[in-house]
């Protein structure tokens, strides 16, 4: 009996090994291609950065990176669009909002300042995009649960832009409630949908003062933004402008965006980082100023294309050179929403 069982066992093992060998042989090209794709992910994603952009930044890294210490440089990370209603609210309700940022939170927490574009208000109002039965609607009027303010803070996010076309989805009352909820967890904010004056936020660390300026290109008031940039530069701030602009799902900047970027640089902006298109956009250097026309989505439920599920985070190294803040170099991180469970860091 035991000999019979042994023969059966050996037969089963032999069959399994033979089948495995046949499967590997028949799928060899697919396996190899998958390995190549995984190995080349970083290189493929880097193609989103123009060759000129990469070359200049590499020169900056090679020539400057050894010239600073932790005592005279701060790291500022900037991510793209964050929308926490509709399908993202459904995930938050099911798995907990903190889980959506769990993979990127350690990365954010190594920075001195982390900024994002908050694509909607945080209010106590019921969602219009997610029904109690779990079904989503076609509404584009967003509101985020009050608990997400704590989630953003737990993730290491320290400042958010309110200069976009959704932060006023519940009017001025929604804006005020959003500010209150952010205040309660210590998150700073800047900009508003109407491009009102004096809505920038200045954050100082290690004797370096960073002024964040928001701009919503879908409302009037660009001249006011330019004026504020000039004033902030005169006050020895390092000015980062975060415009909400362009055409959705288009990687190329419009003529209007290019003209506005040039005018912001002429006014003194040191870095320009855009949002709104929901995909990673083109970039360029205007003189010594890097312009990212769009970082794409950081957290969004736009699962309908590979492009809308990818985003970029830029890490700015800003040095204090004898009392004058200057951009030392930039590093780039890519993320994905393709798991449909939150943010996944693709490369560091």
C-alpha positions in Angstrom: 0.0 0.0 0.0 2.8 2.4 0.9 4.7 1.6 -2.2 1.6 2.3 -4.3 1.2 5.7 -2.6 4.8 6.5 -3.2 4.5 5.7 -6.9 1.4 7.9 -7.1 3.2 10.8 -5.2 6.2 10.6 -7.5 3.8 10.6 -10.6 2.1 13.7 -9.3 5.3 15.5 -8.6 6.7 14.6 -12.1 3.5 15.8 -13.7 3.6 19.1 -11.9 7.3 19.7 -12.7 6.6 18.8 -16.4 3.6 21.1 -16.6 5.5 24.0 -14.9 8.4 23.6 -17.4 6.0 23.6 -20.3 4.2 26.7 -19.0 7.5 28.6 -18.5 8.7 27.6 -22.0 5.4 28.7 -23.6 5.3 32.0 -21.7 9.0 32.8 -21.8 8.7 35.9 -23.9 6.0 37.3 -21.7 8.0 36.7 -18.5 11.1 38.3 -20.0 9.1 41.3 -21.2 7.6 41.7 -17.7 11.0 41.7 -16.1 12.3 44.3 -18.6 9.2 46.5 -17.9 9.7 46.3 -14.2 13.4 47.1 -14.5 12.8 50.0 -16.9 9.9 51.6 -15.0 12.1 54.4 -13.7 13.6 55.0 -17.1 10.3 55.0 -18.9 8.7 57.4 -16.4 11.7 59.7 -16.7 10.7 60.1 -20.3 8.0 62.5 -19.0 10.9 64.9 -18.2 12.4 66.6 -21.2 16.0 65.7 -21.9 17.0 69.3 -21.4 15.2 69.3 -18.1 17.0 66.2 -17.0 20.5 67.3 -18.2 20.3 70.7 -16.4 19.1 69.2 -13.2 21.8 66.5 -13.3 24.4 69.3 -13.7 22.9 71.0 -10.6 23.0 67.7 -8.6 26.6 67.0 -9.7 27.9 70.5 -9.0 26.0 71.4 -5.9 24.8 68.4 -4.0 28.0 68.1 -2.0 28.0 71.8 -1.0 25.3 71.8 1.6 24.6 70.1 4.8 21.4 69.3 6.7 21.8 72.6 8.5 21.4 74.9 5.5 19.0 73.1 3.2 15.3 72.3 3.4 13.4 69.7 1.5 10.0 70.7 0.0 7.9 68.0 -1.6 5.0 68.9 -3.9 2.3 66.5 -5.1 -0.6 66.8 -7.5 -4.4 66.7 -7.3 -6.0 65.1 -4.3 -9.8 64.4 -4.4 -11.3 62.6 -1.5 -15.0 62.2 -2.5 -16.8 59.8 -4.7 -14.8 56.5 -5.2 -12.1 57.7 -2.8 -14.6 58.3 -0.1 -15.9 54.8 -0.7 -12.4 53.4 -0.2 -11.9 55.6 2.9 -15.2 54.4 4.4 -14.3 50.8 3.7 -10.6 50.6 4.6 -9.9 53.8 6.5 -8.5 57.0 5.0 -5.1 56.6 6.5 -4.6 53.4 4.4 -4.8 55.4 1.2 -1.6 57.3 2.1 0.1 54.5 4.0 2.6 53.8 1.2 3.7 57.4 0.6 3.5 58.8 4.2 7.0 57.6 5.1 8.3 59.5 2.0 6.4 62.7 2.9 7.6 62.6 6.5 11.3 62.9 5.5 10.5 66.3 4.0 10.4 69.6 5.9 7.4 70.9 3.9 4.8 68.9 1.9 2.3 70.7 -0.4 -0.6 69.3 -2.4 -3.5 70.7 -4.4 -6.7 70.0 -2.4 -9.3 69.5 -5.0 -12.4 70.2 -2.9 -13.7 71.5 0.4 -13.7 69.6 3.8 -17.2 70.1 5.2 -19.8 68.4 7.3 -22.2 68.4 4.3 -23.3 65.0 2.9 -21.6 63.8 -0.2 -23.4 64.4 -3.5 -21.1 62.0 -5.4 -21.4 58.9 -3.1 -24.8 57.7 -2.0 -25.6 55.8 1.3 -26.0 52.6 -0.7 -22.4 52.9 -2.0 -23.3 53.9 -5.5 -21.6 56.9 -7.1 -23.3 59.7 -9.0 -22.4 61.9 -12.0 -22.1 65.0 -9.8 -18.9 67.0 -9.9 -19.7 68.9 -6.7 -17.2 67.6 -4.2 -17.0 67.7 -0.4 -14.7 65.7 1.8 -15.4 64.1 5.2 -14.1 66.1 8.1 -11.9 63.3 9.2 -9.7 63.6 6.1 -8.1 66.7 7.6 -6.5 64.4 10.3 -5.6 61.9 7.6 -3.7 64.5 5.6 -1.8 65.5 8.7 -1.0 61.9 9.5 0.3 61.5 6.0 2.8 64.3 6.6 1.1 66.9 4.4 1.8 70.3 5.9 0.2 72.8 3.4 -2.5 72.7 0.7 -3.6 74.9 -2.1 -7.2 76.0 -2.2 -6.7 77.8 -5.6 -8.7 75.5 -7.8 -12.1 75.1 -9.4 -13.6 72.8 -6.8 -12.6 74.3 -3.4 -15.6 76.6 -3.6 -18.1 73.8 -4.5 -20.0 74.7 -1.3 -19.4 78.5 -1.6 -17.7 80.7 0.9 -19.2 78.7 3.8 -17.5 75.6 2.5 -14.2 77.5 2.2 -14.4 78.7 5.7 -15.3 75.3 7.1 -12.3 73.8 5.2 -10.0 76.4 6.7 -11.3 75.6 10.2 -10.9 71.9 9.7 -7.3 72.4 8.5 -6.5 74.8 11.3 -7.7 72.2 13.8 -5.0 69.8 12.7 -2.2 72.3 12.0 -2.2 72.2 8.2 -1.5 75.5 6.5 -3.3 76.6 3.3 -2.9 79.2 0.6 -4.8 80.6 -2.4 -8.5 80.6 -3.1 -10.7 80.2 -6.2 -11.1 83.9 -6.7 -7.4 84.9 -6.7 -7.9 87.4 -3.9 -4.9 89.3 -2.6 -2.9 88.3 0.5 -3.8 84.6 0.4 -0.3 83.3 0.2 1.3 81.4 3.1 4.9 81.8 4.2 6.6 79.0 6.0 10.1 79.5 7.4 12.6 76.8 8.4 16.3 77.0 9.0 16.2 80.7 8.2 14.7 80.0 4.7 11.3 81.4 4.1 9.1 79.8 1.4 6.1 81.7 0.1 3.4 79.6 -1.5 1.2 81.4 -4.0 -1.9 79.8 -5.5 -3.5 80.8 -8.8 -6.8 79.6 -10.3 -6.6 80.4 -14.0 -10.4 79.8 -14.5 -11.2 83.1 -12.6 -9.9 86.6 -13.2 -7.1 88.1 -11.1 -3.8 87.0 -12.7 -2.5 90.5 -12.4 -3.1 90.4 -8.7 -1.1 87.1 -8.4 1.8 88.7 -10.4 1.8 91.7 -8.1 1.9 89.5 -5.0 4.9 87.5 -6.4 6.8 90.7 -6.9 6.1 91.9 -3.4 7.0 88.5 -1.8 10.3 88.4 -3.7 11.2 91.9 -2.5 10.7 90.6 1.0 13.4 87.9 0.4 11.1 85.0 0.2 11.6 81.9 -2.0 8.4 82.0 -4.1 6.7 78.8 -5.3 3.6 79.4 -7.5 1.1 76.6 -7.8 -1.3 77.4 -10.7 -4.4 75.5 -11.5 -4.6 75.8 -15.3 -4.7 74.2 -18.7 -6.8 71.6 -20.4 -7.9 68.3 -18.8 -6.1 65.2 -20.0 -3.7 67.2 -22.2 0.0 66.9 -21.5 0.9 70.0 -23.5 0.7 73.5 -22.1 -1.5 76.0 -23.9 -0.1 79.3 -25.2 -1.8 81.1 -22.3 -0.1 78.8 -19.8 3.3 79.5 -21.4 2.7 83.3 -21.4 1.6 83.2 -17.8 4.5 81.1 -16.7 6.9 83.6 -18.3 5.2 86.5 -16.6 5.4 84.7 -13.2 9.1 84.1 -13.7 9.7 87.7 -14.8 7.9 88.7 -11.5 10.4 86.6 -9.5 8.8 83.1 -9.1 11.6 80.5 -8.3 9.5 77.4 -9.0 6.2 76.8 -10.8 4.2 73.6 -10.2 0.9 73.3 -11.9 -2.2 71.1 -11.6 -5.7 70.4 -13.2 -5.0 68.3 -16.3 -5.0 65.1 -14.2 -2.1 63.7 -16.1 1.6 64.4 -16.0 2.4 67.3 -18.2 5.4 68.7 -20.0 8.1 70.7 -18.2 10.8 73.2 -19.1 13.3 75.6 -17.7 12.7 79.3 -18.0 16.1 80.6 -17.3 17.0 78.9 -14.0 13.3 78.4 -13.0 11.8 74.9 -13.4 8.2 74.9 -14.7 6.1 71.7 -14.2 2.9 72.4 -16.1 1.2 69.5 -14.3 2.1 66.8 -11.8 -1.0 64.7 -12.6 -3.1 63.1 -9.8 -1.7 62.2 -6.4 -5.0 60.6 -5.2 -8.0 60.5 -7.5 -10.5 57.9 -8.6 -9.9 58.4 -12.3 -9.2 54.8 -13.2 -10.3 55.1 -16.9 -6.7 55.5 -18.4 -3.1 54.7 -17.5 -2.3 58.4 -17.7 -4.8 59.5 -15.1 -3.6 56.8 -12.7 0.0 58.1 -12.7 1.4 61.1 -10.9 4.6 62.8 -10.0 6.0 64.3 -6.8 8.8 66.8 -7.0 11.3 67.2 -4.2 13.0 70.6 -4.1 16.2 71.1 -2.2 16.4 74.7 -1.2 19.6 76.0 0.3 20.4 79.0 2.4 23.4 80.6 0.7 24.6 83.4 2.9 21.1 84.4 3.8 19.7 84.1 0.2 17.5 81.1 -0.5 18.2 79.3 -3.8 17.1 76.1 -5.5 19.9 73.7 -5.3 18.5 70.7 -7.2 15.3 68.7 -7.8 14.6 65.0 -7.4 11.5 63.3 -8.9 9.3 60.6 -7.6 6.5 58.8 -9.5 3.4 57.3 -8.0 0.4 55.3 -9.1 -3.3 54.9 -8.2 -3.7 51.8 -10.3 -4.1 49.5 -7.3 -7.4 51.3 -6.7 -6.6 51.2 -3.0 -4.6 54.4 -2.6 -1.2 55.8 -3.5 1.6 53.5 -4.5 5.2 54.9 -4.8 6.7 53.5 -8.0 10.3 54.8 -7.4 12.2 56.9 -5.0 
